[in-house]
Amino acid sequence: MGANNDLFLDIVEFNAKSGFVADELNSLNSEQTGGLPMEYITNLLKCRILEQQLNELKGLLSKHNS
């Protein structure tokens, strides 16, 4: 039962982080930048965020599969 609780809490934490990142990205989209095109910056951030989320999910899977 404890392992299921840990997994549930990890999933809730992951979802909260993802929601926070999405909110931050949306706020960046509404701001103006003076150098690079906003679409380029947005795509770069999305790639970095997806990479981080993938690494976190790999960690969660290995943690709960062992």
N, C-alpha and C positions, 0 to 999 in steps of 0.2 A: 504494500500500500504506500509506503514511504517513497519508493522509486517513482510511482505514478504522480505523487504530489510534487516531487522535484521536477519531473518532466513538465507538468502543468505550469509550475512557477517559471521554469525556463522559457516556455512558450509565451507566457504572458509578458515576461520581460522583453523577449525578442520582439513581440508585436508592439510593445510600448516604444521601444527604440526605433522601430521602423516608422511608426506614426510620427514621432518627434522629427526624424530625418525628413520625412515627406513634408511636414509643416515648414521646416527650415528651408527646404528646396523651393517651396512655393513662395516664401517670403523673398528669397533671392531673385526669383523670376520677376517679381514686381518692382525690384530696384533697377536703376539704370547703372551701367558700368561705362567707363570711359575708354577702355582699350579693346579687348577682345569682344567679338559678337556674343550676345547673351546666350544664343542657342548653343554655341561651342562650349561655353562654360557650363551650361546646364547638362549637356551630354557628357562632359568630362566628369562632373559630379555624380551623375547617375551611374556611370561605369564604376567609379570608385566605391560608391555606396553598395552597388550590387556585389562587387568583389568582397567587401567587408561582410555583408550579410551571408554570402556563400561560405566564407571562412567560419563565421559564427555557427551556421547550421551544421557544418562539418564537425565542429567541436561538440555541439550538442548531440549529434548522432553518435559520435565515438564515445562520449560520456555515458550515454544511456544504453549503448549496445555492449558495454563491457561489464 
